[in-house]
Structure formats: structure tokens, C-alpha cells
Amino acid sequence: MPVQTILFDINETVLDLNRLKPKFNHYFGSEDYMTTWFSMLLHSSTVCLVTTVHSDFKSLALTALKALAGRLDKSISDEGYQDILSTLAALPAHEDVKPAMDMLKLSGFRLVALSNSSTKLLNSQLSFAGLKDYFDDTISVEQANTFKPSKSAYLFALQQLQIAPSQARLVATHDWDTHGALSAGLKAAYINRSGAPYNSYYLMPDIVSNSMIEIAQQIMEKENRQP
């Protein structure tokens, strides 16, 4: 069955988290701690997922900030934490995103935003980045009390869209995310934003590139569609 729907991970894949780096430089003393914090956030969401602890991404993001501050012996006010977290709603899109989405839209694909973030934050992010009109649907897996990369997260999205796994492809810059989608029966495309090698223990997508435009071109070639 041909792919009709392209699901996009949002944070890092579509939106550029580098906007957060000055905040981490100001409050933590180095912009490099942004990556540390985001890894801690993903780790805690996975722990909550596998131990069936109910949580939400925003609360876990704050918890990870406080944990990082504790490790570094930094004293940060509640206003400081909120200053950092509020920047999540004001992230620009990577430069290659809009051209790629234009190509996919012209080729007739349905584009869907799929995120661990809350529906409120997801909508704010897409509006700020000028991407709202590109997406036919926006789905937060928090609505299903789960997080990617659980199988239930992807199946929830498919249920909302009323499509089969074979009709969808996830585009993400996190190899654990593409692995999760492939494990749930979807196709996937991996965009390497970090330069890190793909985890050899994970299922490998049939589309890999460091450019979203090339990702879009490969998707169209796979599905025999023209922009």
C-alpha cells in the first residue's frame, strides 16, 4: 500500500533548538548544556514510559532543568526556568524545512505534526515558526498518555488519522524515533541533524540524509510522485 501521509517529529527535526543555547549559556555557563538537558528530558520520558508513570513533557522538561542545575550547583529562580522553557514556543524552523514541505504538499502527501510536546505547545511552536498551514493535522501523543517511541504512540496517531501503518512514514532526526516507527509497522526517514552515527541496534530506515530537501526527494521517488 503506498504511503499517503508523512508524519514529522517536531523538536530538532523540524524546529531548530539552537535558539535555546544562549539561555543555557546565561543560566548554566555553557550553551553545551542544552544538549545535556534535552538528553535528560528524553531519558526521563522513557523511564516514565516503561514504568507506566503518568507524566507530561512540560513537567519533565522542568524537572530535567532542575536536575541539571543541581548537578552544576547553579541557583536558578522559577522565573529563570520559565524563561528557558518559554523559548521552546519560539523556535525557528530549519532552513530546509519549508522548501521540502512545499515539495511534498505539491506531490499530494498529507503532512502531520507528531510530537511528545503538549497540544498547546505544539500549536504555539508551529504558529511561531510559520508552519501551521503546512500541516493537515497536529497530534500530541500526550493525548494518549504515552510518549514516542512506544508502539502505542504511533498507533494512536494512525488511529486518529484512520490509516494503516503501511500508509504512513515518519521523518525524524532521532534514531530511537525512526526505530520506534519502524517497529510499529510504519516506514521512516532519518535526517541526520547531529552528525552522530545511527545506532546499529536500531531498525534502519530506507531513506537517510542530512538534508530535508533530499529526504522529500527520496520520498517522492519511493512513492513515484512528482512535485
Legacy VTK file of the C-alpha trace (Angstrom):
# vtk DataFile Version 3.0
C-alpha trace
ASCII
DATASET POLYDATA
POINTS 227 float
0.000 0.000 0.000
1.521 3.374 -0.980
2.443 5.943 1.634
-0.061 8.791 1.718
0.803 10.502 4.989
4.126 11.913 6.192
4.458 12.305 9.954
7.051 14.789 11.162
8.740 14.797 14.527
8.975 18.449 15.557
11.683 19.275 18.116
15.127 19.159 16.443
13.739 17.519 13.293
11.660 20.493 12.101
12.480 23.188 14.664
15.984 24.406 15.464
16.728 24.056 19.175
19.849 26.198 18.841
17.685 29.184 19.811
17.878 27.768 23.349
21.667 27.837 23.530
22.034 31.488 24.677
19.642 30.717 27.540
21.786 27.806 28.681
24.920 29.898 28.327
23.320 32.580 30.534
21.908 30.333 33.246
24.261 27.331 33.198
27.525 28.836 31.960
27.741 26.969 28.646
25.466 26.509 25.656
26.608 22.873 25.506
24.339 22.049 28.436
21.338 22.447 26.140
22.100 19.060 24.614
22.659 17.553 28.061
19.306 18.844 29.256
17.428 17.563 26.211
19.000 14.122 26.619
17.983 14.103 30.289
14.439 15.052 29.282
14.212 12.204 26.778
15.700 9.786 29.282
13.137 10.675 31.952
10.232 10.425 29.496
11.407 6.932 28.541
11.720 5.891 32.188
8.187 7.109 32.883
7.007 5.297 29.770
8.466 1.872 30.610
7.464 2.081 34.280
3.939 3.327 33.469
4.319 6.547 35.452
1.913 9.209 34.219
3.753 12.394 33.299
3.796 15.192 30.754
6.610 16.593 28.657
6.475 20.104 30.120
6.790 18.895 33.716
9.604 16.541 32.756
11.389 19.397 30.958
11.300 21.487 34.135
12.396 18.532 36.261
15.368 17.961 33.942
16.359 21.642 34.189
16.290 21.489 37.980
18.278 18.262 37.994
20.891 19.795 35.716
21.104 22.905 37.887
21.609 20.691 40.948
24.416 18.767 39.292
26.159 22.000 38.343
25.467 23.708 41.680
23.594 26.516 39.942
20.924 28.583 41.683
18.161 29.441 39.203
14.895 31.188 40.061
11.471 29.988 38.972
11.436 32.932 36.569
14.710 31.724 35.090
13.339 28.255 34.485
10.267 29.698 32.831
12.448 31.956 30.704
14.181 28.878 29.320
11.028 26.833 28.812
9.109 29.675 27.175
11.741 29.727 24.427
10.521 26.283 23.352
7.454 28.007 21.925
9.604 30.442 19.912
11.880 28.233 17.845
12.549 28.832 14.137
12.236 26.118 11.533
15.396 24.717 9.995
16.056 26.406 6.652
15.449 23.241 4.639
12.024 22.514 6.131
9.657 24.812 4.214
11.104 24.010 0.740
10.825 20.297 1.490
7.265 20.611 2.737
6.314 22.635 -0.335
7.545 19.755 -2.492
5.640 17.144 -0.510
2.425 19.184 -0.435
2.580 19.723 -4.195
3.007 15.980 -4.600
-0.238 15.373 -2.734
1.023 14.000 0.565
-0.837 14.658 3.798
1.574 16.222 6.303
1.099 15.658 10.028
2.992 17.017 13.037
3.586 14.312 15.663
5.177 15.312 18.951
5.738 14.365 22.570
5.007 18.008 23.399
1.563 19.067 24.571
-1.058 20.125 22.039
-0.860 23.708 23.328
2.920 23.922 22.962
2.861 22.149 19.602
0.359 24.631 18.180
2.334 27.571 19.572
5.547 26.230 18.064
4.085 25.730 14.605
2.415 29.154 14.622
5.608 30.942 15.640
7.664 29.097 13.024
5.139 29.885 10.285
4.422 26.216 9.678
0.807 25.946 10.796
-0.613 25.961 7.264
1.749 23.236 6.068
0.243 20.601 8.337
-3.100 18.938 7.723
-3.169 17.593 11.288
-1.253 18.035 14.549
-1.082 15.207 17.057
0.357 15.200 20.563
0.889 11.713 21.948
0.253 13.128 25.419
-3.425 12.797 24.492
-2.910 9.037 24.739
-0.848 9.247 27.958
2.225 7.930 26.212
5.461 9.093 24.607
7.352 8.136 21.496
8.983 5.693 20.860
6.309 3.436 22.365
4.371 1.447 19.793
1.154 2.839 21.273
2.234 6.401 20.397
2.458 5.679 16.682
-0.658 3.516 16.664
-2.559 6.304 18.418
-1.559 8.685 15.639
-2.645 6.196 12.982
-5.965 5.722 14.755
-6.527 9.481 14.829
-5.764 9.669 11.110
-7.728 6.491 10.308
-4.935 4.964 8.250
-2.917 1.739 8.253
0.781 1.655 9.247
1.765 0.963 5.648
0.210 4.279 4.592
2.456 6.401 6.822
6.110 7.390 7.040
7.746 9.170 9.981
10.504 11.717 9.379
12.722 12.271 12.413
16.251 13.205 13.426
16.198 10.829 16.415
17.160 7.259 15.581
15.136 5.978 18.543
12.092 7.660 16.965
12.548 6.180 13.500
13.258 2.811 15.132
10.021 3.122 17.107
8.022 3.932 13.989
9.533 1.034 12.066
8.819 -1.290 14.993
5.161 -0.213 14.819
4.950 -1.063 11.121
5.354 2.420 9.646
8.022 3.433 7.166
10.562 6.038 8.253
13.125 8.549 7.046
16.098 9.642 9.127
17.506 13.144 8.791
20.882 13.403 10.457
20.976 16.829 12.098
23.715 15.996 14.637
26.341 14.129 12.628
26.193 11.184 15.054
26.137 7.666 13.593
22.831 5.814 13.524
22.515 3.325 16.380
23.447 -0.076 14.938
20.988 -1.852 17.255
18.010 0.031 15.803
15.997 -0.737 12.676
17.361 1.305 9.773
15.018 3.354 7.539
15.221 3.059 3.771
15.680 6.838 3.497
18.618 8.604 5.165
20.039 12.075 4.502
21.369 15.191 6.234
19.044 17.396 4.141
15.256 17.649 4.464
15.044 18.548 0.779
16.820 15.314 -0.122
14.509 13.460 2.264
11.499 14.883 0.390
13.017 13.975 -2.984
13.675 10.396 -1.876
10.144 10.047 -0.513
8.687 11.204 -3.823
10.921 8.795 -5.728
9.931 5.895 -3.472
6.244 6.656 -3.952
6.590 7.569 -7.654
5.240 11.076 -7.224
6.271 14.336 -8.856
6.179 17.782 -7.168
LINES 1 228
227 0 1 2 3 4 5 6 7 8 9 10 11 12 13 14 15 16 17 18 19 20 21 22 23 24 25 26 27 28 29 30 31 32 33 34 35 36 37 38 39 40 41 42 43 44 45 46 47 48 49 50 51 52 53 54 55 56 57 58 59 60 61 62 63 64 65 66 67 68 69 70 71 72 73 74 75 76 77 78 79 80 81 82 83 84 85 86 87 88 89 90 91 92 93 94 95 96 97 98 99 100 101 102 103 104 105 106 107 108 109 110 111 112 113 114 115 116 117 118 119 120 121 122 123 124 125 126 127 128 129 130 131 132 133 134 135 136 137 138 139 140 141 142 143 144 145 146 147 148 149 150 151 152 153 154 155 156 157 158 159 160 161 162 163 164 165 166 167 168 169 170 171 172 173 174 175 176 177 178 179 180 181 182 183 184 185 186 187 188 189 190 191 192 193 194 195 196 197 198 199 200 201 202 203 204 205 206 207 208 209 210 211 212 213 214 215 216 217 218 219 220 221 222 223 224 225 226
